[in-house]
Amino acid sequence: TERQVFMAGSSFGTIFRITTWGESHGPSIGVVVDGCPAGLFLSEEDIQMQLNRRRPGQSRYSTPRNEADRVHILSGIFEGRTTGTPIAMEVINETQRSKDYSEIANSYRPGHADYTFDQKYGFRDYRGGGRSSGRETIGRVAGGAVAMKLLEQLGISITAYASSIGPVTANTFCPGEIDNNPFHLPDAEAAAMAQKYVDRMMEEKESSGGVIECRIMGVPAGLGDPVFEKLDANLAKAVMSIGAVKGVEIGDGFAVASACGSENNDNFKIENDRIVKSTNHAGGILGGISDGSDIVLRAAVKPTPSIAKTQSTVNKSNEEIEISIHGRHDPIIVPRAVVVVESMVALTLVDMLFMSMTSKMDDIIDFFKK
C-alpha cells in the first residue's frame, strides 16, 4: 500500500479550515482560511480588533517585544465581503532580535520544544522557537476572528477570561471587570491579589501559570457527533493544541470523579415550553452533542518556560550545563492566551456547525428544494 508521510500539521478543520504559517523570527506570519461562505461582511479592522487583544507590550506582564501586529488581508475579500475563496492574511514581524537566542542554539531549554524538535527533525529554528513559538497564535487569532464574525450571525457568543492566576482564584464573576485589569480576571479583588503574586514571581526571576475559563452561549442542541467527532473531544483537541495549555476540562471536569450519579446528573424540566436542564454539570454537552445549555470549558496554562532563574540542562554535546534565559518573554502567558482560547473554540464551532448541516435528510431536502 502507498504510504503517505506528512510534515508537521499546520492545518485545522474539515470544512471551515485554517492553515497557519511563518516563524517567530521570520519575515512574516499568517494564515489561510478556506471554506468561508461568500457574502460575510469582513474587514481588516474586524481581524485587528482580535489581534490587538493578544498583541505584546500592552502591560508590564507581557513581553516587551513591541510589535504592532498589523494585519493585511491579501485575498478572499471584495468590496468588504468574503468571496467564498481562500482568505489569506499576513502580519509582518517588525522587531525580531534573533541575537537574543544565539546562546541557546546548541542547548535545550527546560520546558521548551528544543529537544523534541531536534529528535523529530534533526534540525530546528532556535530563534524564539520557530513554529513552536507563541507567536504562531497570530494565525489562529486572525482565523478565529473570521469564525467569530460567522458565529455573530447565528447569535452565538464566546467569552473567555482568567478564572485563576497561580494560587489566586476569582470568587465572583463580573463581566465588566474582565477588561479592567491586565490579567482578565472577572474579580477586582482577585486581580489585585494576582498582581502582588506575579510581581513577586518576577522579582524572584520566576513565571506564573493559571486557568482560562470559556463560556459559549447560544449554541443550539444537536451539534456534534456521538463517537469520534464529539463536540467536547474536538473542543479539547483545539484548545490543547495551544502550546502553553496542559489540561482541558468540560463542565465540572475532574470534579465529577468525586461526585455520585445523582449529584452529577443534570435533571431535565420544561421551561417556557422548552426542554431545559436544572443544572449544568455536563457543561452543555451530553454524549458528545450540545444540549442547548451554555458550554463551559477550562484550560490549564503552564508558567512561561523562559525564565531568568538559573536552571540545569544539557547541550548537543551531551554535557550537563546551567542556563538562564535572556531576551523578551512574558512573565505570564494567561492574559494573552485568553483570545487564543476564544479563537480555537470559534474555529471548532463553525467547522462542526457546517458539518452538522448534513445530519438530517429533511434539512438537505429543504435546502435544495428552496
N, C-alpha and C positions, 0 to 999 in steps of 0.2 A: 504494500500500500504506500501511497505517496505520503511523505512526512512533511508537514509544514512547520517551519520554525519562525517564531515571531520575536522581534526585539522588544524592549521594554514597552509595556502597554501605555499609551498616552491618549487613548480614546475611551469615552464613557457614554453609554446609552445605546439603544437599539434603533428606535425610530427618530427620536429627538436626540441627536448625538453631537458631542463635542470632541475635538482633538486639540489638546494644548501643546505648545511648542516653545522652544527657547530655553536658555540657561540664565542663571542669576547674573553672570558677568559677560554674557554675550551682547551683541549689538541691540537686540530687542527680544521681546517675549510676547506671546499672544495666544490666540485661539481661533479655530474654525468651528462654527456652529452649522450643522446640517440638519435638515428636517423641520425647520421652522416654517409654518404656513405663510403664504403670501397675504399681505394686507394688514399686518400688525404695524401700528404706528411705533416707530423706534428711531431714536436719535442718539448721537454721541453723548448728550447730556444725561440720558437715561442710564447709560453704561457708567459714565463718570461719577454719577451720584453714588453708585455702589462701590466703585474703586476707591473713592475718597475715604470710605469707611475703613479700608484696610491699608491705606497709604501710610508709609513710615514717617517718623519725625513729628507726630502730632502731639506728643506729650513726652515727659521725661521717662515714661515707662515703655517706650518703644525705641527701636533702633534709630540713631541719629542720621542714618543714611537718608539724605534729603532728596527724595525722588518726587517729581510732580505726578508721575504715573498717568500722563495724559493719553487717553485712548484715541486711536484713529480707526474708523471703520473703512475698510478697503474694498468691500464688495457686499452684495446682497441687499442693498438699500437703494431705493429710487423714489425721489420726491417724498421723503420722510416715511416711507413704508417698506416693509420687507417684500422681496420679490419672489420668495419661495426657493431661491438658490442659496448656496453656501454663504454665510456671513463671516467674513474674515476680519479680525480685529488685532491691532498691534499697539504695544506700548514700548517706547524707546527706553532703553537703560541709559541713564544720563550720568550717573555718578559712581561708576564702578571703581573700586580700589583693589585691584587684584593683588597688589604687593602685600596687602594685609594677610594674605593666605600663603605666601611663599614658604613660611616656616613649617607649615603642616603638609607640604607637598609629599613628603616621604614618611609621614607618621599618621597614626589612626586616632582621631579624636574620640574620646569616650562619648557614647550616646548618639553618635552620628552614623551615617551610612558609608563612611570612608572604607572600612574593612570589607563590608558586604559588597560594595560596588567593585572593589578590586577582585574579590573572589568570583563574582559573576562575569565581569567583562575583561578582567586583566588590565584595566585602564580606567582612569576616572578624571573628571574635571574637578580639581581641588579648589577652584576659585569659588568660594561661597557654597560649595556643594553641587554646583551644576543643576541638573534636573531634580535633585533631592532637596534643593533649597526651598524655603518657604515662599520665595518669590515666584515660584511656579504657580502659586494660587491666584495670581493675577488673571490667568486664562480662565480658571474656574469661576472667579467672580464676574468676569466680563460675560461669560456664557450664562452664568446664573442670572445675570441682570435681564437677559432676553427671556429666560424662563419665568422670571418674576412678572414681567410685563404680560406674558401669556396668562399666568395664574390670576392676575388682577382682573382680566376679562371674565373669569369664571367665579369671581368672588372668593377666591382662596387667598388667605394671608399667612405669612410666616413671620414669627417674632422670636429671635434668639437673644440671649443675654447671659451674663455670667451668674451662675447660682452660687458659686463659691470661688474664693481666691485663696490658695493654700489652705490653712485651717479655718479661715473666716467664711461663714455661710450666711447668705441672705435669709433673714427671718420674716421679711414682709415682701409683698410684691406690689410695687408702684411703677406702672409702665412709664410714667412721665419722668422717673428718676434714671432710667436706663442710659440716656444720653447726657445726663448731667454730671457724670463722673468718668474718669479715664478708664475704669475697669468694666463699665457697662453693667454694674450691679443694680438691681431694682430696689435697693435698700440703702438710703443715705447713711445710716449709722454703720452698716456693714462696709460701705465704701470707705468711710473714714478709718475704720479698723484695718481694712485691706491696705490702705496707703501706708500706715505705720509698719505693717508686716513686710510689704515689698521694699520699703525704704531700708528696713533692717537687713533684708536679704542682699540688697545692693551694696550696703556698707560692708557686708561680710563676703563680697565677691561671689555671691550665690545667685540663683534664679528661682522662680516660682512657677507653680502649675495651678490648675483649677478645673472647674467643671462648667461647661456651657450647656444651658437648657434651651430647648427649642420647642415652641408651641405652634402647631399648624391648625388653622381654623378654616372651616368651610369645605373640607374635603367630603364629598358625598359617600354614602355607604356603597360598597361593591368594588372598590379599587384594589387591585392586587390579585394574585393567583394563589391557589391553595397548597402548592408543592414547592418547587424550586424558585419560583418568581414571587415569593411572598413580599408584600409591601414592606414589612418590618425587616426582612432579610436584605432587601435591596437598599433600604434606608441605612441599615447598619453598614453594608459594604461601602456605600457612598461616603458616609461620614468617617469610617475607619480608613478610607483612602487618603484622608488629610494627614500629612506627615507627622504632626505632633499628637494626634489622637491615639490613645492606647486602650480605650474601652468605650463601649456604647451600650446604653440600656434603654428599653422602651417601657413606658408606663412606670409601674413600681420596680421594674428591673430586678436587681439582685435581692430586693426585699421580699419577693414572692417566695424565696426559698425557706423563709422562716414563718410564712403565713399558712393558715389552714384554708381548705377549699371555700368554706362559707365566707371567710374574710376576703379572699382574693377574687371570688366571682363577682361580676357586675350584674345585679338584677335588672331585668327589663320592666318597663312600665309604659303606659300610654299618657302622653302629654300633648295637649292641643291636637289630638287625633293623629299623633305620630308616635312611632315606637322609639323610645329613648332609654338610656341606662341611668340607674340611680347613682352609680359611682363610675369611676373611670380608672380602675386599677390596671386594666389592659392597655391603657394609653392609646385608645382609639383604634386598635387593630385586633381582630379576632380571627384565628385560623389563617393568618397572612393576608386578610382582606379588611379594608377600612369599614368601621361600623357607624360612621357618621358623627362620632364624638370628636373632640379635639384630639389630635395626635400629639403625644408628648414624648420627646426623647432627650437623653442627656449624653454628653460626650466628655470623657475624662482627658484633659490636655496635660501633657507632661511638662515639667520645668524645662526651660530653654537649655539645651545641652552645652551651648557655648558659654562658658563661664571663665572668669579671670582667675579663679581659685586654682592652685596647682593640683594636677591630677596625675595618676600613673597610667602609662600606656606603653605601646611598643611601636617600633618603626618597621619599615620594609626589610631591614637587615636583621629582623628578629631580635633587636636589642630592646631591653626594658629601659624606658626613659620617663622623665617627668615633663609635663606640658602645661602651659597656661594659655588660654585662647585670647588673642588680641583681635582688634577690628571693631566693627559696629554691629552690635547684636541687641535683640530685645531682652530685657531682664525678665519679661513675662510675655508669653505668646497669646494668652487667652483673649485680651481685648481686640486684637487684630484678627483673631480667628473666628469671632462671632459671625461676621458677614460671610466667611468661607463656609461655615456650617449651614447658614441660610441658603447659600448658593447651591451646595451639593444636594440639599433637601429639595430645592426648587427644580433642579435638573432631573432628579429622580421622579418627582411627582408628574412633571409634564410628560416624560417618557412613558410612564405607566398609565397615565390618562389616555395617551394616544393608543397604546396597546389595548386598553380596555374597550376601545370603540368597536372592536370586532367580537366582543364576548357574546353578544346575543344576535341571533339571526334576525329578529324583529328590527333591531337597530340598523342592521345592514340594509334590509328591505326599505325601511323608512328613508334612509339616506339616499339611496339610488333611485327611488321612485318619486322623489320630490320634483 
